[in-house]
């Protein structure tokens, strides 16, 4: 499992739970199932936990979707 933190900007590292939730929803709508974490009640962590035997092309496709969604959400939320 890998987890990434969603923040409003890289200087303050202010948690961005709304943006994280949107990333989660958009990825799922495109067929990529992620996990959400409410660690410390912040709600800004996204879990990526593919099966250990995932074929490389399928993993590449999922990572492409995650990248697209993160960039879209950053743009839509003005980051």
PDB file of N, CA, C and O in Angstrom:
ATOM      1  N   UNK A   1       0.840  -1.179   0.000  1.00  0.00           N
ATOM      2  CA  UNK A   1       0.000   0.000   0.000  1.00  0.00           C
ATOM      3  C   UNK A   1       0.885   1.242   0.000  1.00  0.00           C
ATOM      4  O   UNK A   1       1.941   1.280   0.631  1.00  0.00           O
ATOM      5  N   UNK A   2       0.430   2.236  -0.713  1.00  0.00           N
ATOM      6  CA  UNK A   2       1.078   3.545  -0.743  1.00  0.00           C
ATOM      7  C   UNK A   2      -0.013   4.562  -0.429  1.00  0.00           C
ATOM      8  O   UNK A   2      -1.178   4.362  -0.774  1.00  0.00           O
ATOM      9  N   UNK A   3       0.364   5.627   0.210  1.00  0.00           N
ATOM     10  CA  UNK A   3      -0.602   6.659   0.564  1.00  0.00           C
ATOM     11  C   UNK A   3      -0.001   8.008   0.194  1.00  0.00           C
ATOM     12  O   UNK A   3       1.198   8.230   0.359  1.00  0.00           O
ATOM     13  N   UNK A   4      -0.848   8.910  -0.311  1.00  0.00           N
ATOM     14  CA  UNK A   4      -0.350  10.259  -0.539  1.00  0.00           C
ATOM     15  C   UNK A   4      -1.269  11.267   0.135  1.00  0.00           C
ATOM     16  O   UNK A   4      -2.478  11.068   0.254  1.00  0.00           O
ATOM     17  N   UNK A   5      -0.654  12.343   0.565  1.00  0.00           N
ATOM     18  CA  UNK A   5      -1.360  13.387   1.302  1.00  0.00           C
ATOM     19  C   UNK A   5      -1.746  14.507   0.341  1.00  0.00           C
ATOM     20  O   UNK A   5      -0.946  14.930  -0.493  1.00  0.00           O
ATOM     21  N   UNK A   6      -2.978  14.976   0.470  1.00  0.00           N
ATOM     22  CA  UNK A   6      -3.465  16.075  -0.368  1.00  0.00           C
ATOM     23  C   UNK A   6      -3.475  17.337   0.492  1.00  0.00           C
ATOM     24  O   UNK A   6      -4.140  17.397   1.525  1.00  0.00           O
ATOM     25  N   UNK A   7      -2.720  18.348   0.042  1.00  0.00           N
ATOM     26  CA  UNK A   7      -2.616  19.611   0.775  1.00  0.00           C
ATOM     27  C   UNK A   7      -2.976  20.772  -0.147  1.00  0.00           C
ATOM     28  O   UNK A   7      -2.916  20.656  -1.371  1.00  0.00           O
ATOM     29  N   UNK A   8      -3.350  21.886   0.463  1.00  0.00           N
ATOM     30  CA  UNK A   8      -3.753  23.059  -0.334  1.00  0.00           C
ATOM     31  C   UNK A   8      -2.550  23.736  -0.996  1.00  0.00           C
ATOM     32  O   UNK A   8      -2.647  24.204  -2.131  1.00  0.00           O
ATOM     33  N   UNK A   9      -1.428  23.786  -0.293  1.00  0.00           N
ATOM     34  CA  UNK A   9      -0.199  24.264  -0.922  1.00  0.00           C
ATOM     35  C   UNK A   9       0.992  23.609  -0.246  1.00  0.00           C
ATOM     36  O   UNK A   9       0.897  23.127   0.883  1.00  0.00           O
ATOM     37  N   UNK A  10       2.103  23.598  -0.943  1.00  0.00           N
ATOM     38  CA  UNK A  10       3.287  22.877  -0.474  1.00  0.00           C
ATOM     39  C   UNK A  10       4.052  23.609   0.612  1.00  0.00           C
ATOM     40  O   UNK A  10       4.922  23.020   1.254  1.00  0.00           O
ATOM     41  N   UNK A  11       3.749  24.867   0.829  1.00  0.00           N
ATOM     42  CA  UNK A  11       4.466  25.632   1.847  1.00  0.00           C
ATOM     43  C   UNK A  11       3.830  25.417   3.222  1.00  0.00           C
ATOM     44  O   UNK A  11       4.513  25.067   4.184  1.00  0.00           O
ATOM     45  N   UNK A  12       2.531  25.627   3.301  1.00  0.00           N
ATOM     46  CA  UNK A  12       1.856  25.504   4.601  1.00  0.00           C
ATOM     47  C   UNK A  12       1.478  24.063   4.933  1.00  0.00           C
ATOM     48  O   UNK A  12       1.282  23.724   6.101  1.00  0.00           O
ATOM     49  N   UNK A  13       1.374  23.215   3.910  1.00  0.00           N
ATOM     50  CA  UNK A  13       0.921  21.822   4.082  1.00  0.00           C
ATOM     51  C   UNK A  13      -0.448  21.738   4.741  1.00  0.00           C
ATOM     52  O   UNK A  13      -0.740  20.778   5.455  1.00  0.00           O
ATOM     53  N   UNK A  14      -1.287  22.740   4.505  1.00  0.00           N
ATOM     54  CA  UNK A  14      -2.643  22.730   5.050  1.00  0.00           C
ATOM     55  C   UNK A  14      -3.421  21.567   4.444  1.00  0.00           C
ATOM     56  O   UNK A  14      -3.472  21.451   3.220  1.00  0.00           O
ATOM     57  N   UNK A  15      -4.028  20.703   5.254  1.00  0.00           N
ATOM     58  CA  UNK A  15      -4.777  19.573   4.734  1.00  0.00           C
ATOM     59  C   UNK A  15      -5.918  20.027   3.819  1.00  0.00           C
ATOM     60  O   UNK A  15      -6.532  21.071   4.039  1.00  0.00           O
ATOM     61  N   UNK A  16      -6.187  19.220   2.792  1.00  0.00           N
ATOM     62  CA  UNK A  16      -7.228  19.534   1.816  1.00  0.00           C
ATOM     63  C   UNK A  16      -8.217  18.372   1.712  1.00  0.00           C
ATOM     64  O   UNK A  16      -8.205  17.644   0.720  1.00  0.00           O
ATOM     65  N   UNK A  17      -9.075  18.188   2.727  1.00  0.00           N
ATOM     66  CA  UNK A  17      -9.987  17.049   2.717  1.00  0.00           C
ATOM     67  C   UNK A  17     -11.037  17.096   1.608  1.00  0.00           C
ATOM     68  O   UNK A  17     -11.403  16.051   1.071  1.00  0.00           O
ATOM     69  N   UNK A  18     -11.523  18.272   1.258  1.00  0.00           N
ATOM     70  CA  UNK A  18     -12.512  18.356   0.166  1.00  0.00           C
ATOM     71  C   UNK A  18     -11.892  17.923  -1.149  1.00  0.00           C
ATOM     72  O   UNK A  18     -12.506  17.188  -1.922  1.00  0.00           O
ATOM     73  N   UNK A  19     -10.688  18.374  -1.398  1.00  0.00           N
ATOM     74  CA  UNK A  19      -9.995  18.000  -2.619  1.00  0.00           C
ATOM     75  C   UNK A  19      -9.694  16.496  -2.635  1.00  0.00           C
ATOM     76  O   UNK A  19      -9.824  15.844  -3.671  1.00  0.00           O
ATOM     77  N   UNK A  20      -9.296  15.957  -1.491  1.00  0.00           N
ATOM     78  CA  UNK A  20      -9.026  14.519  -1.398  1.00  0.00           C
ATOM     79  C   UNK A  20     -10.285  13.716  -1.688  1.00  0.00           C
ATOM     80  O   UNK A  20     -10.231  12.713  -2.400  1.00  0.00           O
ATOM     81  N   UNK A  21     -11.401  14.143  -1.149  1.00  0.00           N
ATOM     82  CA  UNK A  21     -12.666  13.468  -1.417  1.00  0.00           C
ATOM     83  C   UNK A  21     -13.042  13.507  -2.884  1.00  0.00           C
ATOM     84  O   UNK A  21     -13.578  12.540  -3.425  1.00  0.00           O
ATOM     85  N   UNK A  22     -12.760  14.620  -3.518  1.00  0.00           N
ATOM     86  CA  UNK A  22     -13.065  14.750  -4.957  1.00  0.00           C
ATOM     87  C   UNK A  22     -12.151  13.859  -5.783  1.00  0.00           C
ATOM     88  O   UNK A  22     -12.599  13.252  -6.756  1.00  0.00           O
ATOM     89  N   UNK A  23     -10.886  13.772  -5.417  1.00  0.00           N
ATOM     90  CA  UNK A  23      -9.968  12.863  -6.108  1.00  0.00           C
ATOM     91  C   UNK A  23     -10.481  11.433  -5.987  1.00  0.00           C
ATOM     92  O   UNK A  23     -10.516  10.693  -6.970  1.00  0.00           O
ATOM     93  N   UNK A  24     -10.874  11.054  -4.791  1.00  0.00           N
ATOM     94  CA  UNK A  24     -11.414   9.719  -4.539  1.00  0.00           C
ATOM     95  C   UNK A  24     -12.624   9.452  -5.432  1.00  0.00           C
ATOM     96  O   UNK A  24     -12.686   8.413  -6.088  1.00  0.00           O
ATOM     97  N   UNK A  25     -13.579  10.371  -5.465  1.00  0.00           N
ATOM     98  CA  UNK A  25     -14.810  10.189  -6.245  1.00  0.00           C
ATOM     99  C   UNK A  25     -14.542  10.130  -7.751  1.00  0.00           C
ATOM    100  O   UNK A  25     -15.095   9.278  -8.447  1.00  0.00           O
ATOM    101  N   UNK A  26     -13.708  11.019  -8.247  1.00  0.00           N
ATOM    102  CA  UNK A  26     -13.448  11.044  -9.695  1.00  0.00           C
ATOM    103  C   UNK A  26     -12.688   9.809 -10.152  1.00  0.00           C
ATOM    104  O   UNK A  26     -12.974   9.265 -11.219  1.00  0.00           O
ATOM    105  N   UNK A  27     -11.732   9.364  -9.362  1.00  0.00           N
ATOM    106  CA  UNK A  27     -10.989   8.156  -9.731  1.00  0.00           C
ATOM    107  C   UNK A  27     -11.924   6.952  -9.751  1.00  0.00           C
ATOM    108  O   UNK A  27     -11.859   6.127 -10.662  1.00  0.00           O
ATOM    109  N   UNK A  28     -12.779   6.854  -8.762  1.00  0.00           N
ATOM    110  CA  UNK A  28     -13.710   5.737  -8.703  1.00  0.00           C
ATOM    111  C   UNK A  28     -14.664   5.765  -9.895  1.00  0.00           C
ATOM    112  O   UNK A  28     -14.993   4.715 -10.447  1.00  0.00           O
ATOM    113  N   UNK A  29     -15.103   6.938 -10.291  1.00  0.00           N
ATOM    114  CA  UNK A  29     -15.986   7.068 -11.450  1.00  0.00           C
ATOM    115  C   UNK A  29     -15.308   6.580 -12.731  1.00  0.00           C
ATOM    116  O   UNK A  29     -15.981   6.191 -13.686  1.00  0.00           O
ATOM    117  N   UNK A  30     -13.981   6.602 -12.745  1.00  0.00           N
ATOM    118  CA  UNK A  30     -13.216   6.146 -13.917  1.00  0.00           C
ATOM    119  C   UNK A  30     -12.684   4.730 -13.745  1.00  0.00           C
ATOM    120  O   UNK A  30     -11.868   4.264 -14.540  1.00  0.00           O
ATOM    121  N   UNK A  31     -13.145   4.055 -12.714  1.00  0.00           N
ATOM    122  CA  UNK A  31     -12.795   2.650 -12.542  1.00  0.00           C
ATOM    123  C   UNK A  31     -11.586   2.364 -11.682  1.00  0.00           C
ATOM    124  O   UNK A  31     -11.150   1.216 -11.601  1.00  0.00           O
ATOM    125  N   UNK A  32     -11.040   3.363 -11.045  1.00  0.00           N
ATOM    126  CA  UNK A  32      -9.878   3.158 -10.173  1.00  0.00           C
ATOM    127  C   UNK A  32     -10.347   3.308  -8.729  1.00  0.00           C
ATOM    128  O   UNK A  32     -10.739   4.392  -8.295  1.00  0.00           O
ATOM    129  N   UNK A  33     -10.300   2.218  -8.008  1.00  0.00           N
ATOM    130  CA  UNK A  33     -10.775   2.218  -6.629  1.00  0.00           C
ATOM    131  C   UNK A  33      -9.605   2.537  -5.708  1.00  0.00           C
ATOM    132  O   UNK A  33      -8.598   1.829  -5.685  1.00  0.00           O
ATOM    133  N   UNK A  34      -9.760   3.604  -4.962  1.00  0.00           N
ATOM    134  CA  UNK A  34      -8.753   4.042  -4.002  1.00  0.00           C
ATOM    135  C   UNK A  34      -9.335   3.920  -2.606  1.00  0.00           C
ATOM    136  O   UNK A  34     -10.520   3.629  -2.445  1.00  0.00           O
ATOM    137  N   UNK A  35      -8.521   4.139  -1.619  1.00  0.00           N
ATOM    138  CA  UNK A  35      -8.993   4.175  -0.249  1.00  0.00           C
ATOM    139  C   UNK A  35      -8.825   5.569   0.313  1.00  0.00           C
ATOM    140  O   UNK A  35      -7.952   6.326  -0.112  1.00  0.00           O
ATOM    141  N   UNK A  36      -9.670   5.899   1.272  1.00  0.00           N
ATOM    142  CA  UNK A  36      -9.553   7.171   1.970  1.00  0.00           C
ATOM    143  C   UNK A  36      -9.099   6.889   3.396  1.00  0.00           C
ATOM    144  O   UNK A  36      -9.411   5.838   3.957  1.00  0.00           O
ATOM    145  N   UNK A  37      -8.376   7.809   3.968  1.00  0.00           N
ATOM    146  CA  UNK A  37      -7.955   7.652   5.353  1.00  0.00           C
ATOM    147  C   UNK A  37      -8.365   8.883   6.131  1.00  0.00           C
ATOM    148  O   UNK A  37      -8.238  10.012   5.657  1.00  0.00           O
ATOM    149  N   UNK A  38      -8.848   8.649   7.309  1.00  0.00           N
ATOM    150  CA  UNK A  38      -9.232   9.743   8.205  1.00  0.00           C
ATOM    151  C   UNK A  38      -8.214   9.867   9.332  1.00  0.00           C
ATOM    152  O   UNK A  38      -8.563  10.244  10.450  1.00  0.00           O
ATOM    153  N   UNK A  39      -6.945   9.546   9.034  1.00  0.00           N
ATOM    154  CA  UNK A  39      -5.888   9.596  10.043  1.00  0.00           C
ATOM    155  C   UNK A  39      -5.890  10.948  10.742  1.00  0.00           C
ATOM    156  O   UNK A  39      -5.883  11.995  10.095  1.00  0.00           O
ATOM    157  N   UNK A  40      -5.900  10.912  12.036  1.00  0.00           N
ATOM    158  CA  UNK A  40      -5.907  12.123  12.874  1.00  0.00           C
ATOM    159  C   UNK A  40      -7.115  13.007  12.586  1.00  0.00           C
ATOM    160  O   UNK A  40      -7.118  14.187  12.935  1.00  0.00           O
ATOM    161  N   UNK A  41      -8.140  12.442  11.953  1.00  0.00           N
ATOM    162  CA  UNK A  41      -9.351  13.204  11.664  1.00  0.00           C
ATOM    163  C   UNK A  41      -9.212  14.207  10.541  1.00  0.00           C
ATOM    164  O   UNK A  41     -10.104  15.030  10.337  1.00  0.00           O
ATOM    165  N   UNK A  42      -8.105  14.156   9.805  1.00  0.00           N
ATOM    166  CA  UNK A  42      -7.859  15.155   8.766  1.00  0.00           C
ATOM    167  C   UNK A  42      -8.580  14.851   7.459  1.00  0.00           C
ATOM    168  O   UNK A  42      -9.055  15.770   6.793  1.00  0.00           O
ATOM    169  N   UNK A  43      -8.671  13.584   7.082  1.00  0.00           N
ATOM    170  CA  UNK A  43      -9.383  13.207   5.867  1.00  0.00           C
ATOM    171  C   UNK A  43      -8.719  13.629   4.575  1.00  0.00           C
ATOM    172  O   UNK A  43      -9.401  13.804   3.565  1.00  0.00           O
ATOM    173  N   UNK A  44      -7.414  13.797   4.577  1.00  0.00           N
ATOM    174  CA  UNK A  44      -6.740  14.256   3.354  1.00  0.00           C
ATOM    175  C   UNK A  44      -5.730  13.245   2.825  1.00  0.00           C
ATOM    176  O   UNK A  44      -4.833  13.610   2.065  1.00  0.00           O
ATOM    177  N   UNK A  45      -5.862  11.983   3.214  1.00  0.00           N
ATOM    178  CA  UNK A  45      -4.949  10.951   2.741  1.00  0.00           C
ATOM    179  C   UNK A  45      -5.669  10.021   1.771  1.00  0.00           C
ATOM    180  O   UNK A  45      -6.797   9.600   2.026  1.00  0.00           O
ATOM    181  N   UNK A  46      -5.016   9.708   0.668  1.00  0.00           N
ATOM    182  CA  UNK A  46      -5.545   8.791  -0.339  1.00  0.00           C
ATOM    183  C   UNK A  46      -4.658   7.553  -0.354  1.00  0.00           C
ATOM    184  O   UNK A  46      -3.437   7.649  -0.478  1.00  0.00           O
ATOM    185  N   UNK A  47      -5.287   6.396  -0.226  1.00  0.00           N
ATOM    186  CA  UNK A  47      -4.555   5.126  -0.236  1.00  0.00           C
ATOM    187  C   UNK A  47      -4.612   4.505  -1.630  1.00  0.00           C
ATOM    188  O   UNK A  47      -5.664   4.459  -2.267  1.00  0.00           O
ATOM    189  N   UNK A  48      -3.469   4.036  -2.078  1.00  0.00           N
ATOM    190  CA  UNK A  48      -3.367   3.301  -3.341  1.00  0.00           C
ATOM    191  C   UNK A  48      -2.885   1.912  -2.964  1.00  0.00           C
ATOM    192  O   UNK A  48      -1.756   1.750  -2.500  1.00  0.00           O
ATOM    193  N   UNK A  49      -3.728   0.911  -3.160  1.00  0.00           N
ATOM    194  CA  UNK A  49      -3.358  -0.434  -2.728  1.00  0.00           C
ATOM    195  C   UNK A  49      -3.743  -1.482  -3.779  1.00  0.00           C
ATOM    196  O   UNK A  49      -4.720  -2.213  -3.621  1.00  0.00           O
ATOM    197  N   UNK A  50      -2.961  -1.534  -4.839  1.00  0.00           N
ATOM    198  CA  UNK A  50      -3.235  -2.517  -5.886  1.00  0.00           C
ATOM    199  C   UNK A  50      -2.835  -3.915  -5.428  1.00  0.00           C
ATOM    200  O   UNK A  50      -2.013  -4.061  -4.524  1.00  0.00           O
ATOM    201  N   UNK A  51      -3.411  -4.936  -6.046  1.00  0.00           N
ATOM    202  CA  UNK A  51      -2.979  -6.295  -5.716  1.00  0.00           C
ATOM    203  C   UNK A  51      -1.516  -6.490  -6.106  1.00  0.00           C
ATOM    204  O   UNK A  51      -1.022  -5.848  -7.033  1.00  0.00           O
ATOM    205  N   UNK A  52      -0.835  -7.373  -5.398  1.00  0.00           N
ATOM    206  CA  UNK A  52       0.588  -7.597  -5.669  1.00  0.00           C
ATOM    207  C   UNK A  52       0.838  -8.174  -7.057  1.00  0.00           C
ATOM    208  O   UNK A  52       1.927  -8.014  -7.610  1.00  0.00           O
ATOM    209  N   UNK A  53      -0.158  -8.840  -7.620  1.00  0.00           N
ATOM    210  CA  UNK A  53       0.034  -9.468  -8.929  1.00  0.00           C
ATOM    211  C   UNK A  53      -0.595  -8.674 -10.077  1.00  0.00           C
ATOM    212  O   UNK A  53      -0.892  -9.238 -11.130  1.00  0.00           O
ATOM    213  N   UNK A  54      -0.797  -7.373  -9.878  1.00  0.00           N
ATOM    214  CA  UNK A  54      -1.397  -6.556 -10.933  1.00  0.00           C
ATOM    215  C   UNK A  54      -0.451  -6.496 -12.136  1.00  0.00           C
ATOM    216  O   UNK A  54       0.747  -6.266 -11.969  1.00  0.00           O
ATOM    217  N   UNK A  55      -0.979  -6.699 -13.343  1.00  0.00           N
ATOM    218  CA  UNK A  55      -0.126  -6.580 -14.530  1.00  0.00           C
ATOM    219  C   UNK A  55       0.358  -5.132 -14.703  1.00  0.00           C
ATOM    220  O   UNK A  55      -0.378  -4.183 -14.430  1.00  0.00           O
ATOM    221  N   UNK A  56       1.583  -4.986 -15.151  1.00  0.00           N
ATOM    222  CA  UNK A  56       2.184  -3.656 -15.303  1.00  0.00           C
ATOM    223  C   UNK A  56       1.336  -2.712 -16.164  1.00  0.00           C
ATOM    224  O   UNK A  56       1.190  -1.546 -15.797  1.00  0.00           O
ATOM    225  N   UNK A  57       0.770  -3.163 -17.292  1.00  0.00           N
ATOM    226  CA  UNK A  57      -0.050  -2.244 -18.093  1.00  0.00           C
ATOM    227  C   UNK A  57      -1.286  -1.736 -17.337  1.00  0.00           C
ATOM    228  O   UNK A  57      -1.680  -0.580 -17.491  1.00  0.00           O
ATOM    229  N   UNK A  58      -1.882  -2.589 -16.535  1.00  0.00           N
ATOM    230  CA  UNK A  58      -3.051  -2.172 -15.760  1.00  0.00           C
ATOM    231  C   UNK A  58      -2.656  -1.189 -14.663  1.00  0.00           C
ATOM    232  O   UNK A  58      -3.388  -0.236 -14.395  1.00  0.00           O
ATOM    233  N   UNK A  59      -1.519  -1.407 -14.032  1.00  0.00           N
ATOM    234  CA  UNK A  59      -1.018  -0.472 -13.030  1.00  0.00           C
ATOM    235  C   UNK A  59      -0.709   0.877 -13.674  1.00  0.00           C
ATOM    236  O   UNK A  59      -1.044   1.921 -13.114  1.00  0.00           O
ATOM    237  N   UNK A  60      -0.078   0.863 -14.837  1.00  0.00           N
ATOM    238  CA  UNK A  60       0.211   2.115 -15.551  1.00  0.00           C
ATOM    239  C   UNK A  60      -1.074   2.881 -15.859  1.00  0.00           C
ATOM    240  O   UNK A  60      -1.133   4.101 -15.707  1.00  0.00           O
ATOM    241  N   UNK A  61      -2.093   2.155 -16.289  1.00  0.00           N
ATOM    242  CA  UNK A  61      -3.379   2.785 -16.610  1.00  0.00           C
ATOM    243  C   UNK A  61      -3.992   3.425 -15.361  1.00  0.00           C
ATOM    244  O   UNK A  61      -4.483   4.553 -15.413  1.00  0.00           O
ATOM    245  N   UNK A  62      -3.962   2.707 -14.251  1.00  0.00           N
ATOM    246  CA  UNK A  62      -4.519   3.239 -13.004  1.00  0.00           C
ATOM    247  C   UNK A  62      -3.750   4.476 -12.546  1.00  0.00           C
ATOM    248  O   UNK A  62      -4.352   5.457 -12.110  1.00  0.00           O
ATOM    249  N   UNK A  63      -2.431   4.432 -12.642  1.00  0.00           N
ATOM    250  CA  UNK A  63      -1.627   5.590 -12.237  1.00  0.00           C
ATOM    251  C   UNK A  63      -1.865   6.784 -13.152  1.00  0.00           C
ATOM    252  O   UNK A  63      -1.837   7.927 -12.698  1.00  0.00           O
ATOM    253  N   UNK A  64      -2.100   6.528 -14.438  1.00  0.00           N
ATOM    254  CA  UNK A  64      -2.443   7.616 -15.363  1.00  0.00           C
ATOM    255  C   UNK A  64      -3.759   8.276 -14.957  1.00  0.00           C
ATOM    256  O   UNK A  64      -3.875   9.501 -14.978  1.00  0.00           O
ATOM    257  N   UNK A  65      -4.744   7.465 -14.590  1.00  0.00           N
ATOM    258  CA  UNK A  65      -6.027   8.005 -14.150  1.00  0.00           C
ATOM    259  C   UNK A  65      -5.840   8.841 -12.894  1.00  0.00           C
ATOM    260  O   UNK A  65      -6.394   9.936 -12.791  1.00  0.00           O
ATOM    261  N   UNK A  66      -5.067   8.340 -11.940  1.00  0.00           N
ATOM    262  CA  UNK A  66      -4.836   9.090 -10.704  1.00  0.00           C
ATOM    263  C   UNK A  66      -4.167  10.428 -11.012  1.00  0.00           C
ATOM    264  O   UNK A  66      -4.552  11.458 -10.459  1.00  0.00           O
ATOM    265  N   UNK A  67      -3.176  10.415 -11.883  1.00  0.00           N
ATOM    266  CA  UNK A  67      -2.505  11.665 -12.250  1.00  0.00           C
ATOM    267  C   UNK A  67      -3.480  12.653 -12.896  1.00  0.00           C
ATOM    268  O   UNK A  67      -3.494  13.832 -12.544  1.00  0.00           O
ATOM    269  N   UNK A  68      -4.289  12.174 -13.835  1.00  0.00           N
ATOM    270  CA  UNK A  68      -5.272  13.036 -14.502  1.00  0.00           C
ATOM    271  C   UNK A  68      -6.239  13.648 -13.496  1.00  0.00           C
ATOM    272  O   UNK A  68      -6.527  14.844 -13.547  1.00  0.00           O
ATOM    273  N   UNK A  69      -6.732  12.830 -12.592  1.00  0.00           N
ATOM    274  CA  UNK A  69      -7.711  13.287 -11.613  1.00  0.00           C
ATOM    275  C   UNK A  69      -7.090  14.309 -10.658  1.00  0.00           C
ATOM    276  O   UNK A  69      -7.718  15.322 -10.348  1.00  0.00           O
ATOM    277  N   UNK A  70      -5.882  14.058 -10.196  1.00  0.00           N
ATOM    278  CA  UNK A  70      -5.211  15.005  -9.295  1.00  0.00           C
ATOM    279  C   UNK A  70      -5.026  16.349  -9.989  1.00  0.00           C
ATOM    280  O   UNK A  70      -5.278  17.393  -9.388  1.00  0.00           O
ATOM    281  N   UNK A  71      -4.595  16.334 -11.230  1.00  0.00           N
ATOM    282  CA  UNK A  71      -4.400  17.588 -11.970  1.00  0.00           C
ATOM    283  C   UNK A  71      -5.727  18.315 -12.196  1.00  0.00           C
ATOM    284  O   UNK A  71      -5.790  19.539 -12.084  1.00  0.00           O
ATOM    285  N   UNK A  72      -6.783  17.568 -12.513  1.00  0.00           N
ATOM    286  CA  UNK A  72      -8.108  18.179 -12.695  1.00  0.00           C
ATOM    287  C   UNK A  72      -8.603  18.832 -11.415  1.00  0.00           C
ATOM    288  O   UNK A  72      -9.090  19.963 -11.433  1.00  0.00           O
ATOM    289  N   UNK A  73      -8.478  18.123 -10.316  1.00  0.00           N
ATOM    290  CA  UNK A  73      -8.954  18.659  -9.044  1.00  0.00           C
ATOM    291  C   UNK A  73      -8.131  19.884  -8.651  1.00  0.00           C
ATOM    292  O   UNK A  73      -8.691  20.867  -8.166  1.00  0.00           O
ATOM    293  N   UNK A  74      -6.835  19.844  -8.848  1.00  0.00           N
ATOM    294  CA  UNK A  74      -5.998  21.020  -8.554  1.00  0.00           C
ATOM    295  C   UNK A  74      -6.456  22.219  -9.372  1.00  0.00           C
ATOM    296  O   UNK A  74      -6.549  23.333  -8.856  1.00  0.00           O
ATOM    297  N   UNK A  75      -6.739  21.988 -10.642  1.00  0.00           N
ATOM    298  CA  UNK A  75      -7.207  23.075 -11.506  1.00  0.00           C
ATOM    299  C   UNK A  75      -8.587  23.571 -11.062  1.00  0.00           C
ATOM    300  O   UNK A  75      -8.810  24.778 -10.965  1.00  0.00           O
ATOM    301  N   UNK A  76      -9.505  22.652 -10.795  1.00  0.00           N
ATOM    302  CA  UNK A  76     -10.876  23.022 -10.437  1.00  0.00           C
ATOM    303  C   UNK A  76     -10.965  23.726  -9.091  1.00  0.00           C
ATOM    304  O   UNK A  76     -11.864  24.539  -8.876  1.00  0.00           O
ATOM    305  N   UNK A  77     -10.049  23.426  -8.189  1.00  0.00           N
ATOM    306  CA  UNK A  77     -10.059  24.060  -6.875  1.00  0.00           C
ATOM    307  C   UNK A  77      -9.102  25.256  -6.816  1.00  0.00           C
ATOM    308  O   UNK A  77      -8.912  25.847  -5.753  1.00  0.00           O
ATOM    309  N   UNK A  78      -8.508  25.606  -7.943  1.00  0.00           N
ATOM    310  CA  UNK A  78      -7.661  26.789  -8.004  1.00  0.00           C
ATOM    311  C   UNK A  78      -6.300  26.649  -7.359  1.00  0.00           C
ATOM    312  O   UNK A  78      -5.775  27.606  -6.790  1.00  0.00           O
ATOM    313  N   UNK A  79      -5.725  25.456  -7.445  1.00  0.00           N
ATOM    314  CA  UNK A  79      -4.390  25.226  -6.840  1.00  0.00           C
ATOM    315  C   UNK A  79      -3.336  25.116  -7.904  1.00  0.00           C
ATOM    316  O   UNK A  79      -2.161  24.923  -7.591  1.00  0.00           O
TER     317      UNK A  79
END
